[in-house]
Amino acid sequence: MELTELLILVILSIFQSIFGIGLLVFGTPTFLILGYDFIEVLNILLPFSISISLLQILFSKNNDKKFTSSLIIYCVPALLISLIIMIQYQYSINFILLTSITIIIFSIINLSNFKNFIINNSNIRMNASLIILGIIHGLTNLGGSLLTLISTNINNSKDSIRHNIALGYFLLGTVQLIFINISGPSIDLKSINYLYLPIICFFIAKTIYEKITSEHFSTTLNIIVLIYGIIIFLNNIT
């Protein structure tokens, strides 16, 4: 792996260690622009993302068993269906355009009061949101935007938000990684040899995370994601 790719992975690993998302939301369109195909991007990013998410879960004091069971029951089956569709039509989909639009839409929703209408703590809306999350994540690798929206509606605490995002990313990422390498022609996990990097980044980022207040946590995250989504979208259509 080249130095540029490793530098991108380190920066995004630090960001994800702070906010819970980053490697997939930013890394997916970035590596697509660099010329990697979608399956290659998954094999590069998922081991890093899974490692950081696992560390965040292990170091978290939160434990939402209801959310965990809901992810398994509603989100994972939808993810598997969308992964089958993605693998079947991967060469016909403009993933850069699709990912940028996904980022923009859900970042705007996350920053608006409209999010309270779309998702609340009612079981029907929450379960429907988890099904949609599975579909979006399987097709774009960008379920993190919706996962953030769901997590911020469960609890406003930054610890709870990050824990639920990490839990979702760990579960979805593990399923993705296993599925694409069982379904694909070969296993080529380019980033396995560098898994010490996300571990180092996680502990470096702990100090920064502790200085961010819960009040600004979600807003800061969604503004950054929205700006990046717009940049990728404009780059794709010009």
C-alpha positions, 0 to 999 in steps of 0.5 A: 500500500502506498504512502498516500493511502496509508496517510489517508487511513491514519487521518480517517482512523483518528477522525473515526476514533473521535466521532465514531464514523469517518473511515467509511463515510470519507474513505469510500468516495476518496478511494473510489476517486483514487481508482479503486473499485468498490469491493477493493475499497471495502477490503481496505477500509472495513478491517480498520473500521471494525478494529476501531469500532471494537475498541470503542465498544470495549472502552465504552460504559454503555450497553444498549441490548435493545438496540443490539437486538434490533440491529440483528433482527432488522438491519442485518437481513436488509444488509445481506439483500442489498449486498447481493444486489450490489455484487450483481450490479457493481459495474453498472452503478456510479458509486461516487455519485451515489455515495455523495448524494447519500452523504448530502441528504442524511447530513442535511437531515441530521442538521435539521429539525426534520430528523425528529419527524423521520426518526423517533423512539417509536418501535415502528419508525426505529425498526423501519429506519434500521431496515433502510440503514441496512439497504443503504449501507449495503449499496453505498457503504455509507450507512454511517450518516443514517446510523448517526441520525438514529444514534442521536435520536436514541440519546444525546450523550456523546458517549451513547452516540459514539457507542451505538455508532460503533456497535452498528459499524462493528456488526455491519462491517463484520457481516460485509467483510465476511459476505464479500469475501465468501461471494468474491473470487478471492480474498485481498485484504490489503490493510490487514498488515497495517492493523496496528495503525488504527489501534495507535490512532484510537489511543491518540484520539482519546485526549481529543475526544474527551475535550469535545462537549456533547452539545457540539458533538453531533453538529460538528460531525454532521457539518464536516460530513456535509461539506465533504459530501458536497465537494465529492458531488461537485467533483463528480458532475464537473 
